């Protein structure tokens, strides 16, 4: 998914967001949130302000 984040940051952000939203908040283990953060880290700088990226950051920052 990290390679996809560089090639298609919009789609990678959406996919990562849909995966983390599919997991109930009380069941989001560290592995799930760490994987989502890796996607965020792989995004090009300008893509980090995309709505899906911002939402994903908010969901994984807790």
CHARMM-style PDB file with segment names, atoms N, HN, CA, C and O in Angstrom:
ATOM      1  N   UNK     1       0.821  -1.190   0.000  1.00  0.00      PROA
ATOM      2  CA  UNK     1       0.000   0.000   0.000  1.00  0.00      PROA
ATOM      3  C   UNK     1       0.866   1.256   0.000  1.00  0.00      PROA
ATOM      4  O   UNK     1       0.426   2.305  -0.468  1.00  0.00      PROA
ATOM      5  N   UNK     2       2.080   1.166   0.513  1.00  0.00      PROA
ATOM      6  HN  UNK     2       2.438   0.313   0.893  1.00  0.00      PROA
ATOM      7  CA  UNK     2       2.944   2.346   0.533  1.00  0.00      PROA
ATOM      8  C   UNK     2       3.304   2.809  -0.872  1.00  0.00      PROA
ATOM      9  O   UNK     2       3.359   4.011  -1.134  1.00  0.00      PROA
ATOM     10  N   UNK     3       3.549   1.861  -1.782  1.00  0.00      PROA
ATOM     11  HN  UNK     3       3.504   0.885  -1.570  1.00  0.00      PROA
ATOM     12  CA  UNK     3       3.843   2.229  -3.159  1.00  0.00      PROA
ATOM     13  C   UNK     3       2.634   2.891  -3.787  1.00  0.00      PROA
ATOM     14  O   UNK     3       2.774   3.875  -4.514  1.00  0.00      PROA
ATOM     15  N   UNK     4       1.469   2.374  -3.521  1.00  0.00      PROA
ATOM     16  HN  UNK     4       1.355   1.575  -2.931  1.00  0.00      PROA
ATOM     17  CA  UNK     4       0.250   2.971  -4.044  1.00  0.00      PROA
ATOM     18  C   UNK     4       0.060   4.380  -3.479  1.00  0.00      PROA
ATOM     19  O   UNK     4      -0.444   5.262  -4.174  1.00  0.00      PROA
ATOM     20  N   UNK     5       0.454   4.594  -2.244  1.00  0.00      PROA
ATOM     21  HN  UNK     5       0.863   3.878  -1.679  1.00  0.00      PROA
ATOM     22  CA  UNK     5       0.327   5.918  -1.641  1.00  0.00      PROA
ATOM     23  C   UNK     5       1.140   6.951  -2.419  1.00  0.00      PROA
ATOM     24  O   UNK     5       0.747   8.114  -2.509  1.00  0.00      PROA
ATOM     25  N   UNK     6       2.249   6.536  -2.968  1.00  0.00      PROA
ATOM     26  HN  UNK     6       2.569   5.591  -2.895  1.00  0.00      PROA
ATOM     27  CA  UNK     6       3.070   7.466  -3.754  1.00  0.00      PROA
ATOM     28  C   UNK     6       2.504   7.661  -5.152  1.00  0.00      PROA
ATOM     29  O   UNK     6       2.538   8.767  -5.691  1.00  0.00      PROA
ATOM     30  N   UNK     7       1.973   6.568  -5.751  1.00  0.00      PROA
ATOM     31  HN  UNK     7       1.945   5.669  -5.313  1.00  0.00      PROA
ATOM     32  CA  UNK     7       1.450   6.652  -7.120  1.00  0.00      PROA
ATOM     33  C   UNK     7       0.068   7.273  -7.168  1.00  0.00      PROA
ATOM     34  O   UNK     7      -0.213   8.092  -8.042  1.00  0.00      PROA
ATOM     35  N   UNK     8      -0.796   6.896  -6.243  1.00  0.00      PROA
ATOM     36  HN  UNK     8      -0.568   6.230  -5.532  1.00  0.00      PROA
ATOM     37  CA  UNK     8      -2.181   7.374  -6.229  1.00  0.00      PROA
ATOM     38  C   UNK     8      -2.580   7.696  -4.793  1.00  0.00      PROA
ATOM     39  O   UNK     8      -3.301   6.929  -4.155  1.00  0.00      PROA
ATOM     40  N   UNK     9      -2.109   8.832  -4.288  1.00  0.00      PROA
ATOM     41  HN  UNK     9      -1.524   9.456  -4.806  1.00  0.00      PROA
ATOM     42  CA  UNK     9      -2.348   9.155  -2.877  1.00  0.00      PROA
ATOM     43  C   UNK     9      -3.817   9.292  -2.514  1.00  0.00      PROA
ATOM     44  O   UNK     9      -4.204   8.981  -1.388  1.00  0.00      PROA
ATOM     45  N   UNK    10      -4.642   9.751  -3.449  1.00  0.00      PROA
ATOM     46  HN  UNK    10      -4.328  10.003  -4.364  1.00  0.00      PROA
ATOM     47  CA  UNK    10      -6.067   9.899  -3.146  1.00  0.00      PROA
ATOM     48  C   UNK    10      -6.682   8.529  -2.869  1.00  0.00      PROA
ATOM     49  O   UNK    10      -7.364   8.340  -1.862  1.00  0.00      PROA
ATOM     50  N   UNK    11      -6.440   7.582  -3.762  1.00  0.00      PROA
ATOM     51  HN  UNK    11      -5.886   7.736  -4.581  1.00  0.00      PROA
ATOM     52  CA  UNK    11      -7.016   6.247  -3.594  1.00  0.00      PROA
ATOM     53  C   UNK    11      -6.423   5.534  -2.387  1.00  0.00      PROA
ATOM     54  O   UNK    11      -7.153   4.877  -1.646  1.00  0.00      PROA
ATOM     55  N   UNK    12      -5.134   5.647  -2.176  1.00  0.00      PROA
ATOM     56  HN  UNK    12      -4.541   6.181  -2.778  1.00  0.00      PROA
ATOM     57  CA  UNK    12      -4.510   4.999  -1.024  1.00  0.00      PROA
ATOM     58  C   UNK    12      -5.083   5.543   0.283  1.00  0.00      PROA
ATOM     59  O   UNK    12      -5.334   4.785   1.220  1.00  0.00      PROA
ATOM     60  N   UNK    13      -5.285   6.841   0.340  1.00  0.00      PROA
ATOM     61  HN  UNK    13      -5.081   7.456  -0.421  1.00  0.00      PROA
ATOM     62  CA  UNK    13      -5.870   7.449   1.542  1.00  0.00      PROA
ATOM     63  C   UNK    13      -7.281   6.931   1.770  1.00  0.00      PROA
ATOM     64  O   UNK    13      -7.654   6.588   2.892  1.00  0.00      PROA
ATOM     65  N   UNK    14      -8.057   6.879   0.705  1.00  0.00      PROA
ATOM     66  HN  UNK    14      -7.754   7.158  -0.206  1.00  0.00      PROA
ATOM     67  CA  UNK    14      -9.433   6.381   0.820  1.00  0.00      PROA
ATOM     68  C   UNK    14      -9.465   4.929   1.270  1.00  0.00      PROA
ATOM     69  O   UNK    14     -10.261   4.560   2.132  1.00  0.00      PROA
ATOM     70  N   UNK    15      -8.604   4.109   0.689  1.00  0.00      PROA
ATOM     71  HN  UNK    15      -7.957   4.409  -0.012  1.00  0.00      PROA
ATOM     72  CA  UNK    15      -8.577   2.693   1.057  1.00  0.00      PROA
ATOM     73  C   UNK    15      -8.189   2.506   2.522  1.00  0.00      PROA
ATOM     74  O   UNK    15      -8.827   1.747   3.253  1.00  0.00      PROA
ATOM     75  N   UNK    16      -7.154   3.195   2.933  1.00  0.00      PROA
ATOM     76  HN  UNK    16      -6.636   3.811   2.340  1.00  0.00      PROA
ATOM     77  CA  UNK    16      -6.719   3.079   4.330  1.00  0.00      PROA
ATOM     78  C   UNK    16      -7.812   3.564   5.272  1.00  0.00      PROA
ATOM     79  O   UNK    16      -8.043   2.965   6.322  1.00  0.00      PROA
ATOM     80  N   UNK    17      -8.476   4.634   4.900  1.00  0.00      PROA
ATOM     81  HN  UNK    17      -8.289   5.120   4.046  1.00  0.00      PROA
ATOM     82  CA  UNK    17      -9.568   5.156   5.727  1.00  0.00      PROA
ATOM     83  C   UNK    17     -10.716   4.161   5.797  1.00  0.00      PROA
ATOM     84  O   UNK    17     -11.277   3.947   6.872  1.00  0.00      PROA
ATOM     85  N   UNK    18     -11.074   3.554   4.683  1.00  0.00      PROA
ATOM     86  HN  UNK    18     -10.618   3.728   3.810  1.00  0.00      PROA
ATOM     87  CA  UNK    18     -12.183   2.594   4.700  1.00  0.00      PROA
ATOM     88  C   UNK    18     -11.830   1.362   5.536  1.00  0.00      PROA
ATOM     89  O   UNK    18     -12.700   0.788   6.190  1.00  0.00      PROA
ATOM     90  N   UNK    19     -10.567   0.958   5.517  1.00  0.00      PROA
ATOM     91  HN  UNK    19      -9.860   1.425   4.985  1.00  0.00      PROA
ATOM     92  CA  UNK    19     -10.151  -0.194   6.320  1.00  0.00      PROA
ATOM     93  C   UNK    19     -10.263   0.128   7.804  1.00  0.00      PROA
ATOM     94  O   UNK    19     -10.813  -0.656   8.577  1.00  0.00      PROA
ATOM     95  N   UNK    20      -9.743   1.276   8.194  1.00  0.00      PROA
ATOM     96  HN  UNK    20      -9.296   1.913   7.566  1.00  0.00      PROA
ATOM     97  CA  UNK    20      -9.759   1.599   9.631  1.00  0.00      PROA
ATOM     98  C   UNK    20     -11.181   1.893  10.108  1.00  0.00      PROA
ATOM     99  O   UNK    20     -11.513   1.602  11.257  1.00  0.00      PROA
ATOM    100  N   UNK    21     -12.016   2.457   9.259  1.00  0.00      PROA
ATOM    101  HN  UNK    21     -11.747   2.693   8.325  1.00  0.00      PROA
ATOM    102  CA  UNK    21     -13.402   2.716   9.659  1.00  0.00      PROA
ATOM    103  C   UNK    21     -14.209   1.419   9.760  1.00  0.00      PROA
ATOM    104  O   UNK    21     -15.216   1.376  10.468  1.00  0.00      PROA
ATOM    105  N   UNK    22     -13.785   0.377   9.072  1.00  0.00      PROA
ATOM    106  HN  UNK    22     -12.967   0.412   8.498  1.00  0.00      PROA
ATOM    107  CA  UNK    22     -14.485  -0.901   9.131  1.00  0.00      PROA
ATOM    108  C   UNK    22     -14.243  -1.628  10.450  1.00  0.00      PROA
ATOM    109  O   UNK    22     -14.986  -2.542  10.809  1.00  0.00      PROA
ATOM    110  N   UNK    23     -13.208  -1.220  11.160  1.00  0.00      PROA
ATOM    111  HN  UNK    23     -12.604  -0.478  10.869  1.00  0.00      PROA
ATOM    112  CA  UNK    23     -12.884  -1.842  12.444  1.00  0.00      PROA
ATOM    113  C   UNK    23     -13.508  -0.992  13.554  1.00  0.00      PROA
ATOM    114  O   UNK    23     -13.217   0.200  13.655  1.00  0.00      PROA
ATOM    115  N   UNK    24     -14.355  -1.590  14.380  1.00  0.00      PROA
ATOM    116  HN  UNK    24     -14.591  -2.558  14.298  1.00  0.00      PROA
ATOM    117  CA  UNK    24     -14.942  -0.812  15.473  1.00  0.00      PROA
ATOM    118  C   UNK    24     -13.840  -0.167  16.327  1.00  0.00      PROA
ATOM    119  O   UNK    24     -12.786  -0.759  16.559  1.00  0.00      PROA
ATOM    120  N   UNK    25     -14.107   1.034  16.775  1.00  0.00      PROA
ATOM    121  HN  UNK    25     -14.963   1.514  16.587  1.00  0.00      PROA
ATOM    122  CA  UNK    25     -13.101   1.805  17.510  1.00  0.00      PROA
ATOM    123  C   UNK    25     -12.494   1.039  18.683  1.00  0.00      PROA
ATOM    124  O   UNK    25     -11.292   1.127  18.931  1.00  0.00      PROA
ATOM    125  N   UNK    26     -13.313   0.300  19.390  1.00  0.00      PROA
ATOM    126  HN  UNK    26     -14.289   0.229  19.188  1.00  0.00      PROA
ATOM    127  CA  UNK    26     -12.801  -0.434  20.545  1.00  0.00      PROA
ATOM    128  C   UNK    26     -11.994  -1.677  20.161  1.00  0.00      PROA
ATOM    129  O   UNK    26     -11.437  -2.341  21.035  1.00  0.00      PROA
ATOM    130  N   UNK    27     -11.925  -1.996  18.873  1.00  0.00      PROA
ATOM    131  HN  UNK    27     -12.378  -1.457  18.163  1.00  0.00      PROA
ATOM    132  CA  UNK    27     -11.182  -3.171  18.414  1.00  0.00      PROA
ATOM    133  C   UNK    27      -9.986  -2.795  17.551  1.00  0.00      PROA
ATOM    134  O   UNK    27      -9.344  -3.670  16.970  1.00  0.00      PROA
ATOM    135  N   UNK    28      -9.681  -1.516  17.460  1.00  0.00      PROA
ATOM    136  HN  UNK    28     -10.203  -0.805  17.931  1.00  0.00      PROA
ATOM    137  CA  UNK    28      -8.550  -1.054  16.647  1.00  0.00      PROA
ATOM    138  C   UNK    28      -7.247  -1.297  17.389  1.00  0.00      PROA
ATOM    139  O   UNK    28      -6.790  -0.465  18.173  1.00  0.00      PROA
ATOM    140  N   UNK    29      -6.674  -2.434  17.129  1.00  0.00      PROA
ATOM    141  HN  UNK    29      -7.046  -3.110  16.493  1.00  0.00      PROA
ATOM    142  CA  UNK    29      -5.417  -2.773  17.778  1.00  0.00      PROA
ATOM    143  C   UNK    29      -4.288  -1.957  17.169  1.00  0.00      PROA
ATOM    144  O   UNK    29      -4.433  -1.355  16.105  1.00  0.00      PROA
ATOM    145  N   UNK    30      -3.193  -1.952  17.847  1.00  0.00      PROA
ATOM    146  HN  UNK    30      -3.075  -2.441  18.711  1.00  0.00      PROA
ATOM    147  CA  UNK    30      -2.045  -1.146  17.436  1.00  0.00      PROA
ATOM    148  C   UNK    30      -1.607  -1.461  16.001  1.00  0.00      PROA
ATOM    149  O   UNK    30      -1.224  -0.556  15.260  1.00  0.00      PROA
ATOM    150  N   UNK    31      -1.662  -2.721  15.611  1.00  0.00      PROA
ATOM    151  HN  UNK    31      -1.973  -3.456  16.214  1.00  0.00      PROA
ATOM    152  CA  UNK    31      -1.243  -3.117  14.263  1.00  0.00      PROA
ATOM    153  C   UNK    31      -2.081  -2.408  13.196  1.00  0.00      PROA
ATOM    154  O   UNK    31      -1.548  -2.008  12.161  1.00  0.00      PROA
ATOM    155  N   UNK    32      -3.374  -2.250  13.436  1.00  0.00      PROA
ATOM    156  HN  UNK    32      -3.806  -2.575  14.277  1.00  0.00      PROA
ATOM    157  CA  UNK    32      -4.260  -1.579  12.485  1.00  0.00      PROA
ATOM    158  C   UNK    32      -3.884  -0.108  12.362  1.00  0.00      PROA
ATOM    159  O   UNK    32      -3.754   0.410  11.253  1.00  0.00      PROA
ATOM    160  N   UNK    33      -3.712   0.557  13.482  1.00  0.00      PROA
ATOM    161  HN  UNK    33      -3.818   0.137  14.382  1.00  0.00      PROA
ATOM    162  CA  UNK    33      -3.393   1.985  13.430  1.00  0.00      PROA
ATOM    163  C   UNK    33      -1.976   2.233  12.906  1.00  0.00      PROA
ATOM    164  O   UNK    33      -1.742   3.218  12.205  1.00  0.00      PROA
ATOM    165  N   UNK    34      -1.043   1.364  13.232  1.00  0.00      PROA
ATOM    166  HN  UNK    34      -1.233   0.564  13.801  1.00  0.00      PROA
ATOM    167  CA  UNK    34       0.324   1.533  12.713  1.00  0.00      PROA
ATOM    168  C   UNK    34       0.364   1.395  11.199  1.00  0.00      PROA
ATOM    169  O   UNK    34       1.086   2.131  10.527  1.00  0.00      PROA
ATOM    170  N   UNK    35      -0.399   0.464  10.660  1.00  0.00      PROA
ATOM    171  HN  UNK    35      -0.986  -0.134  11.205  1.00  0.00      PROA
ATOM    172  CA  UNK    35      -0.451   0.289   9.212  1.00  0.00      PROA
ATOM    173  C   UNK    35      -1.034   1.535   8.550  1.00  0.00      PROA
ATOM    174  O   UNK    35      -0.535   1.984   7.518  1.00  0.00      PROA
ATOM    175  N   UNK    36      -2.066   2.080   9.132  1.00  0.00      PROA
ATOM    176  HN  UNK    36      -2.470   1.715   9.970  1.00  0.00      PROA
ATOM    177  CA  UNK    36      -2.661   3.302   8.590  1.00  0.00      PROA
ATOM    178  C   UNK    36      -1.677   4.461   8.653  1.00  0.00      PROA
ATOM    179  O   UNK    36      -1.604   5.265   7.723  1.00  0.00      PROA
ATOM    180  N   UNK    37      -0.926   4.553   9.734  1.00  0.00      PROA
ATOM    181  HN  UNK    37      -0.985   3.900  10.489  1.00  0.00      PROA
ATOM    182  CA  UNK    37       0.079   5.624   9.846  1.00  0.00      PROA
ATOM    183  C   UNK    37       1.177   5.476   8.800  1.00  0.00      PROA
ATOM    184  O   UNK    37       1.705   6.472   8.305  1.00  0.00      PROA
ATOM    185  N   UNK    38       1.520   4.246   8.465  1.00  0.00      PROA
ATOM    186  HN  UNK    38       1.091   3.437   8.867  1.00  0.00      PROA
ATOM    187  CA  UNK    38       2.537   4.033   7.420  1.00  0.00      PROA
ATOM    188  C   UNK    38       2.065   4.569   6.082  1.00  0.00      PROA
ATOM    189  O   UNK    38       2.856   5.117   5.314  1.00  0.00      PROA
ATOM    190  N   UNK    39       0.792   4.415   5.804  1.00  0.00      PROA
ATOM    191  HN  UNK    39       0.150   3.970   6.428  1.00  0.00      PROA
ATOM    192  CA  UNK    39       0.232   4.982   4.574  1.00  0.00      PROA
ATOM    193  C   UNK    39       0.376   6.498   4.611  1.00  0.00      PROA
ATOM    194  O   UNK    39       0.797   7.109   3.629  1.00  0.00      PROA
ATOM    195  N   UNK    40       0.031   7.098   5.734  1.00  0.00      PROA
ATOM    196  HN  UNK    40      -0.310   6.601   6.531  1.00  0.00      PROA
ATOM    197  CA  UNK    40       0.162   8.554   5.855  1.00  0.00      PROA
ATOM    198  C   UNK    40       1.605   9.010   5.651  1.00  0.00      PROA
ATOM    199  O   UNK    40       1.859  10.012   4.982  1.00  0.00      PROA
ATOM    200  N   UNK    41       2.532   8.277   6.224  1.00  0.00      PROA
ATOM    201  HN  UNK    41       2.325   7.463   6.767  1.00  0.00      PROA
ATOM    202  CA  UNK    41       3.948   8.639   6.091  1.00  0.00      PROA
ATOM    203  C   UNK    41       4.440   8.507   4.655  1.00  0.00      PROA
ATOM    204  O   UNK    41       5.343   9.233   4.240  1.00  0.00      PROA
ATOM    205  N   UNK    42       3.858   7.593   3.897  1.00  0.00      PROA
ATOM    206  HN  UNK    42       3.124   7.003   4.233  1.00  0.00      PROA
ATOM    207  CA  UNK    42       4.284   7.364   2.516  1.00  0.00      PROA
ATOM    208  C   UNK    42       3.684   8.365   1.533  1.00  0.00      PROA
ATOM    209  O   UNK    42       4.149   8.484   0.400  1.00  0.00      PROA
ATOM    210  N   UNK    43       2.657   9.077   1.966  1.00  0.00      PROA
ATOM    211  HN  UNK    43       2.279   8.980   2.887  1.00  0.00      PROA
ATOM    212  CA  UNK    43       2.031  10.049   1.068  1.00  0.00      PROA
ATOM    213  C   UNK    43       2.992  11.171   0.723  1.00  0.00      PROA
ATOM    214  O   UNK    43       3.757  11.623   1.574  1.00  0.00      PROA
ATOM    215  N   UNK    44       2.954  11.623  -0.527  1.00  0.00      PROA
ATOM    216  HN  UNK    44       2.333  11.256  -1.219  1.00  0.00      PROA
ATOM    217  CA  UNK    44       3.739  12.818  -0.868  1.00  0.00      PROA
ATOM    218  C   UNK    44       3.266  13.998  -0.012  1.00  0.00      PROA
ATOM    219  O   UNK    44       2.102  14.058   0.385  1.00  0.00      PROA
ATOM    220  N   UNK    45       4.147  14.904   0.258  1.00  0.00      PROA
ATOM    221  HN  UNK    45       5.093  14.856  -0.065  1.00  0.00      PROA
ATOM    222  CA  UNK    45       3.856  16.040   1.145  1.00  0.00      PROA
ATOM    223  C   UNK    45       2.547  16.746   0.786  1.00  0.00      PROA
ATOM    224  O   UNK    45       1.729  17.006   1.668  1.00  0.00      PROA
ATOM    225  N   UNK    46       2.339  17.058  -0.486  1.00  0.00      PROA
ATOM    226  HN  UNK    46       3.003  16.847  -1.203  1.00  0.00      PROA
ATOM    227  CA  UNK    46       1.146  17.807  -0.890  1.00  0.00      PROA
ATOM    228  C   UNK    46      -0.140  16.999  -0.707  1.00  0.00      PROA
ATOM    229  O   UNK    46      -1.220  17.581  -0.601  1.00  0.00      PROA
ATOM    230  N   UNK    47      -0.041  15.685  -0.670  1.00  0.00      PROA
ATOM    231  HN  UNK    47       0.836  15.212  -0.756  1.00  0.00      PROA
ATOM    232  CA  UNK    47      -1.231  14.843  -0.513  1.00  0.00      PROA
ATOM    233  C   UNK    47      -1.651  14.691   0.943  1.00  0.00      PROA
ATOM    234  O   UNK    47      -2.737  14.182   1.220  1.00  0.00      PROA
ATOM    235  N   UNK    48      -0.827  15.113   1.858  1.00  0.00      PROA
ATOM    236  HN  UNK    48       0.055  15.526   1.633  1.00  0.00      PROA
ATOM    237  CA  UNK    48      -1.143  14.937   3.280  1.00  0.00      PROA
ATOM    238  C   UNK    48      -2.275  15.837   3.762  1.00  0.00      PROA
ATOM    239  O   UNK    48      -2.765  15.682   4.881  1.00  0.00      PROA
ATOM    240  N   UNK    49      -2.688  16.774   2.918  1.00  0.00      PROA
ATOM    241  HN  UNK    49      -2.290  16.900   2.010  1.00  0.00      PROA
ATOM    242  CA  UNK    49      -3.803  17.656   3.272  1.00  0.00      PROA
ATOM    243  C   UNK    49      -5.117  17.211   2.643  1.00  0.00      PROA
ATOM    244  O   UNK    49      -6.136  17.881   2.810  1.00  0.00      PROA
ATOM    245  N   UNK    50      -5.111  16.093   1.922  1.00  0.00      PROA
ATOM    246  HN  UNK    50      -4.283  15.549   1.786  1.00  0.00      PROA
ATOM    247  CA  UNK    50      -6.342  15.568   1.338  1.00  0.00      PROA
ATOM    248  C   UNK    50      -7.334  15.251   2.444  1.00  0.00      PROA
ATOM    249  O   UNK    50      -6.928  14.857   3.538  1.00  0.00      PROA
ATOM    250  N   UNK    51      -8.626  15.415   2.183  1.00  0.00      PROA
ATOM    251  HN  UNK    51      -8.955  15.735   1.295  1.00  0.00      PROA
ATOM    252  CA  UNK    51      -9.628  15.144   3.228  1.00  0.00      PROA
ATOM    253  C   UNK    51      -9.495  13.749   3.839  1.00  0.00      PROA
ATOM    254  O   UNK    51      -9.554  13.609   5.061  1.00  0.00      PROA
ATOM    255  N   UNK    52      -9.319  12.728   3.024  1.00  0.00      PROA
ATOM    256  HN  UNK    52      -9.272  12.842   2.032  1.00  0.00      PROA
ATOM    257  CA  UNK    52      -9.197  11.361   3.553  1.00  0.00      PROA
ATOM    258  C   UNK    52      -7.941  11.229   4.409  1.00  0.00      PROA
ATOM    259  O   UNK    52      -7.958  10.536   5.426  1.00  0.00      PROA
ATOM    260  N   UNK    53      -6.867  11.876   4.015  1.00  0.00      PROA
ATOM    261  HN  UNK    53      -6.853  12.439   3.188  1.00  0.00      PROA
ATOM    262  CA  UNK    53      -5.623  11.817   4.788  1.00  0.00      PROA
ATOM    263  C   UNK    53      -5.793  12.524   6.136  1.00  0.00      PROA
ATOM    264  O   UNK    53      -5.310  12.042   7.160  1.00  0.00      PROA
ATOM    265  N   UNK    54      -6.470  13.646   6.128  1.00  0.00      PROA
ATOM    266  HN  UNK    54      -6.863  14.037   5.296  1.00  0.00      PROA
ATOM    267  CA  UNK    54      -6.722  14.363   7.385  1.00  0.00      PROA
ATOM    268  C   UNK    54      -7.589  13.539   8.326  1.00  0.00      PROA
ATOM    269  O   UNK    54      -7.333  13.480   9.529  1.00  0.00      PROA
ATOM    270  N   UNK    55      -8.618  12.905   7.772  1.00  0.00      PROA
ATOM    271  HN  UNK    55      -8.827  12.953   6.795  1.00  0.00      PROA
ATOM    272  CA  UNK    55      -9.493  12.079   8.595  1.00  0.00      PROA
ATOM    273  C   UNK    55      -8.755  10.853   9.127  1.00  0.00      PROA
ATOM    274  O   UNK    55      -8.923  10.464  10.282  1.00  0.00      PROA
ATOM    275  N   UNK    56      -7.943  10.257   8.270  1.00  0.00      PROA
ATOM    276  HN  UNK    56      -7.807  10.573   7.331  1.00  0.00      PROA
ATOM    277  CA  UNK    56      -7.159   9.101   8.682  1.00  0.00      PROA
ATOM    278  C   UNK    56      -6.188   9.487   9.805  1.00  0.00      PROA
ATOM    279  O   UNK    56      -6.010   8.732  10.761  1.00  0.00      PROA
ATOM    280  N   UNK    57      -5.572  10.646   9.689  1.00  0.00      PROA
ATOM    281  HN  UNK    57      -5.716  11.259   8.912  1.00  0.00      PROA
ATOM    282  CA  UNK    57      -4.663  11.128  10.741  1.00  0.00      PROA
ATOM    283  C   UNK    57      -5.417  11.317  12.049  1.00  0.00      PROA
ATOM    284  O   UNK    57      -4.913  10.966  13.116  1.00  0.00      PROA
ATOM    285  N   UNK    58      -6.614  11.865  11.969  1.00  0.00      PROA
ATOM    286  HN  UNK    58      -7.023  12.150  11.102  1.00  0.00      PROA
ATOM    287  CA  UNK    58      -7.411  12.077  13.183  1.00  0.00      PROA
ATOM    288  C   UNK    58      -7.788  10.748  13.838  1.00  0.00      PROA
ATOM    289  O   UNK    58      -7.792  10.644  15.064  1.00  0.00      PROA
ATOM    290  N   UNK    59      -8.097   9.751  13.047  1.00  0.00      PROA
ATOM    291  HN  UNK    59      -8.093   9.835  12.051  1.00  0.00      PROA
ATOM    292  CA  UNK    59      -8.485   8.454  13.593  1.00  0.00      PROA
ATOM    293  C   UNK    59      -7.308   7.678  14.179  1.00  0.00      PROA
ATOM    294  O   UNK    59      -7.498   6.821  15.043  1.00  0.00      PROA
ATOM    295  N   UNK    60      -6.101   7.971  13.715  1.00  0.00      PROA
ATOM    296  HN  UNK    60      -5.947   8.666  13.014  1.00  0.00      PROA
ATOM    297  CA  UNK    60      -4.939   7.213  14.182  1.00  0.00      PROA
ATOM    298  C   UNK    60      -4.089   7.971  15.192  1.00  0.00      PROA
ATOM    299  O   UNK    60      -3.108   7.428  15.701  1.00  0.00      PROA
ATOM    300  N   UNK    61      -4.445   9.200  15.485  1.00  0.00      PROA
ATOM    301  HN  UNK    61      -5.242   9.640  15.071  1.00  0.00      PROA
ATOM    302  CA  UNK    61      -3.616   9.992  16.390  1.00  0.00      PROA
ATOM    303  C   UNK    61      -3.911   9.717  17.866  1.00  0.00      PROA
ATOM    304  O   UNK    61      -3.125  10.086  18.739  1.00  0.00      PROA
ATOM    305  N   UNK    62      -5.016   9.086  18.135  1.00  0.00      PROA
ATOM    306  HN  UNK    62      -5.654   8.786  17.426  1.00  0.00      PROA
ATOM    307  CA  UNK    62      -5.384   8.813  19.528  1.00  0.00      PROA
ATOM    308  C   UNK    62      -4.560   7.749  20.167  1.00  0.00      PROA
ATOM    309  OT1 UNK    62      -4.769   7.425  21.336  1.00  0.00      PROA
TER     310      UNK     62
END
